Amino acid sequence: MKASVFIITVIFVIIASNAPQIDALLRRCYQCRSRGELGSCKDPFGFNATDVEREPGLAAIPCASGWCGKVIEGGGTYALDDYDLAIQRMCVQRGPDDNMDRCADTIYNHKKVFMCFCQGDLCNGATGRWIQHQQLLPMLTVALIILYKLYSNLYL
């Protein structure tokens, strides 16, 4: 009995930690634009879903495609300051053809920019979803150890 309960718990934890992030049926993206030091869209982007209503110029908009984007324009390798650096976060109509999150140099609105695509609820903030999953793994490990100790003490 004790071994079967423990095995079921281990299987559940493994499946839960490897499952794709479940965001919601309606995915949203941050929408904002900053140029230089003006605006709240610049990096580091320290906002979350609860800050959206209080911050002017920042919105969390529904995104039918589920793909969010972040565009960094200007501020090339020869730039002396961030005055010409513009950052825009938005919902994009469609993501990359291979449906993989990525960042790359590209042409957007006839300008060379650095653009990132991600799929998930409010994923176009500064921190990516993979960072959140890396923070989740130690917690799952500790939970697994605690469950093992509980089950071994109950059935021994």
NORMO-V255527 format. One record per pair of residues at least 24 apart in sequence whose ideal C-beta (glycine too) atoms are under 10 Angstrom apart, sorted by the first residue. I is the first residue (numbers start at 1). GAP is how many residues later the second one is. D is the distance in Angstrom with one decimal. If there is no record, write none. Layout:
<<I;GAP;D> <I;GAP;D>>
//
This chain:
<<1;150;9.7> <1;153;10.0> <1;154;6.8> <2;149;5.7> <2;150;7.3> <2;152;7.4> <2;153;3.7> <2;154;8.0> <3;148;9.0> <3;152;8.9> <5;142;9.1> <5;146;6.0> <5;149;9.1> <5;150;8.3> <6;138;9.5> <6;141;7.5> <6;142;6.5> <6;144;9.8> <6;145;5.2> <6;146;8.2> <6;149;9.1> <9;134;9.3> <9;135;7.5> <9;138;5.3> <9;139;8.2> <9;141;9.7> <9;142;7.6> <10;134;6.9> <10;137;8.5> <10;138;8.6> <12;132;9.9> <12;135;9.8> <13;127;5.7> <13;128;8.8> <13;130;7.0> <13;131;5.4> <13;134;8.1> <14;126;9.0> <14;130;9.2> <16;120;9.3> <16;124;7.4> <17;116;7.9> <17;119;6.9> <17;120;6.6> <17;122;9.7> <17;123;5.1> <17;124;9.2> <17;127;9.6> <18;115;9.5> <20;99;9.4> <20;100;8.7> <20;109;9.3> <20;113;9.9> <21;98;9.3> <21;99;5.7> <21;100;8.1> <21;102;8.6> <21;108;5.7> <21;109;9.8> <21;111;7.8> <21;112;7.5> <21;115;9.8> <22;98;9.5> <22;99;9.3> <23;43;8.4> <23;96;8.9> <23;97;5.1> <23;98;3.5> <23;99;8.3> <23;100;8.2> <23;106;9.2> <24;96;9.6> <24;97;5.6> <24;98;10.0> <25;96;9.9> <26;36;5.6> <26;37;8.3> <26;38;9.1> <26;40;9.3> <26;95;8.0> <27;35;7.6> <27;36;5.2> <27;37;8.5> <27;38;8.3> <27;39;4.4> <27;40;8.4> <27;41;7.8> <27;64;8.6> <27;92;7.6> <27;93;6.5> <27;94;4.9> <27;95;8.2> <27;96;8.3> <28;24;9.0> <28;31;9.0> <28;32;4.6> <28;33;6.2> <28;34;5.7> <28;35;6.0> <28;38;9.6> <28;40;8.2> <28;63;8.1> <28;92;9.5> <28;93;5.6> <28;94;5.5> <28;95;9.3> <28;96;9.7> <29;30;9.1> <29;31;7.3> <29;32;6.0> <29;33;8.4> <29;34;4.6> <29;36;9.2> <29;37;8.9> <29;38;8.0> <29;39;3.6> <29;40;7.5> <29;41;9.4> <29;60;6.8> <29;61;6.3> <29;62;4.2> <29;63;8.1> <29;89;8.8> <29;91;9.3> <29;92;8.5> <29;93;6.8> <29;94;7.5> <29;95;5.4> <29;96;9.7> <30;28;6.7> <30;29;7.3> <30;30;6.1> <30;31;8.0> <30;33;10.0> <30;38;7.1> <30;39;9.9> <30;40;8.4> <30;58;9.9> <30;59;4.3> <30;60;7.9> <30;61;9.1> <30;92;6.0> <30;93;8.8> <30;94;5.3> <30;95;6.2> <30;96;10.0> <31;26;9.2> <31;27;7.6> <31;28;4.6> <31;29;7.5> <31;30;4.8> <31;32;9.1> <31;37;9.1> <31;57;8.5> <31;58;6.2> <31;59;5.3> <31;60;6.9> <31;93;9.0> <32;24;9.7> <32;25;5.5> <32;26;4.7> <32;27;7.0> <32;28;9.9> <32;55;8.2> <32;56;7.3> <32;57;5.3> <32;58;8.3> <32;92;9.6> <33;24;7.6> <33;25;9.8> <33;38;9.0> <33;40;9.7> <33;53;6.8> <33;54;7.2> <33;55;4.5> <33;56;7.8> <33;57;8.4> <34;24;9.8> <34;48;9.8> <34;51;8.4> <34;52;6.8> <34;53;5.1> <34;54;7.9> <34;55;9.1> <35;38;8.8> <35;39;8.4> <35;47;9.1> <35;48;8.1> <35;49;7.8> <35;50;7.3> <35;51;4.6> <35;52;8.1> <35;53;9.4> <36;38;9.1> <36;39;9.1> <36;45;7.9> <36;46;5.6> <36;47;4.6> <36;48;7.2> <36;49;6.2> <36;50;7.9> <36;51;9.8> <37;44;9.4> <37;45;7.0> <37;46;8.1> <37;48;9.3> <38;45;9.8> <38;48;9.7> <39;47;9.0> <39;48;8.1> <39;49;9.8> <41;29;9.0> <41;45;8.8> <41;46;5.1> <41;47;6.8> <41;48;5.9> <41;49;9.9> <42;30;9.7> <42;40;8.0> <42;43;7.7> <42;44;9.0> <42;45;5.3> <42;84;9.5> <43;27;8.9> <43;29;8.3> <43;39;9.8> <43;42;9.3> <43;44;6.5> <43;82;9.7> <43;83;5.4> <44;81;9.6> <44;82;5.4> <44;83;9.0> <45;25;8.7> <45;42;8.3> <45;44;7.8> <45;79;8.6> <45;80;5.1> <45;81;3.8> <45;82;8.1> <46;79;8.6> <46;80;7.5> <46;81;9.6> <47;75;9.2> <47;78;6.9> <47;79;9.0> <48;74;7.6> <48;77;7.4> <48;79;10.0> <49;72;8.3> <49;73;5.8> <49;76;9.5> <52;70;8.7> <58;31;8.7> <59;30;9.6> <59;31;9.9> <60;61;8.8> <60;62;6.1> <61;28;9.9> <61;29;8.1> <61;30;5.9> <62;29;7.8> <63;27;8.7> <63;28;3.6> <63;29;8.0> <63;30;9.4> <63;56;9.5> <63;57;9.9> <63;58;8.8> <63;59;9.6> <63;60;9.9> <63;61;9.5> <64;27;7.7> <64;29;8.4> <65;26;6.8> <65;27;6.5> <65;28;5.7> <65;29;5.5> <65;30;6.8> <65;54;8.5> <66;25;8.7> <66;26;9.7> <66;28;9.6> <66;29;7.8> <66;33;10.0> <66;52;9.6> <66;53;5.3> <66;54;7.5> <66;55;8.7> <66;57;9.3> <67;24;7.2> <67;25;4.9> <67;26;7.8> <67;27;6.4> <67;28;3.7> <67;29;8.4> <67;32;8.9> <67;34;9.1> <67;50;5.9> <67;51;7.3> <67;52;5.4> <67;53;9.1> <67;56;9.0> <67;57;9.2> <68;24;6.9> <68;27;8.9> <68;33;9.6> <68;48;8.6> <68;49;7.4> <68;50;5.4> <68;51;7.4> <68;52;7.5> <68;53;8.8> <68;54;7.5> <68;55;5.3> <68;56;3.7> <68;57;9.1> <69;24;9.7> <69;26;8.5> <69;34;10.0> <69;39;8.9> <69;46;6.1> <69;47;6.6> <69;48;5.6> <69;49;7.8> <69;54;9.8> <69;55;6.2> <70;33;8.1> <70;43;9.9> <70;44;8.7> <70;45;7.0> <70;46;4.5> <70;47;8.4> <70;48;8.0> <70;53;9.4> <70;54;4.8> <70;55;8.7> <70;56;8.6> <71;35;8.9> <71;37;5.8> <71;38;8.7> <71;40;9.1> <71;42;5.0> <71;43;7.4> <71;44;5.0> <71;45;8.0> <71;53;9.8> <72;31;9.1> <72;33;9.8> <72;41;6.3> <72;42;4.4> <72;43;7.6> <72;44;8.2> <73;35;7.7> <73;36;8.6> <73;38;6.0> <73;39;8.3> <73;40;4.7> <73;41;8.0> <73;42;9.2> <74;37;8.4> <74;38;9.5> <74;39;8.3> <74;40;9.9> <75;39;9.0> <76;36;8.5> <76;38;9.6> <86;25;9.6> <86;27;8.8> <87;27;9.8> <87;39;9.8> <88;25;8.9> <88;27;9.5> <88;36;9.7> <89;27;9.4> <89;33;9.6> <89;35;4.7> <89;36;7.9> <89;37;9.7> <90;34;7.6> <91;33;8.6> <92;25;6.7> <92;26;9.8> <92;32;9.3> <95;24;6.0> <101;27;7.6> <101;28;7.9> <101;29;8.6> <103;25;9.5>>
//
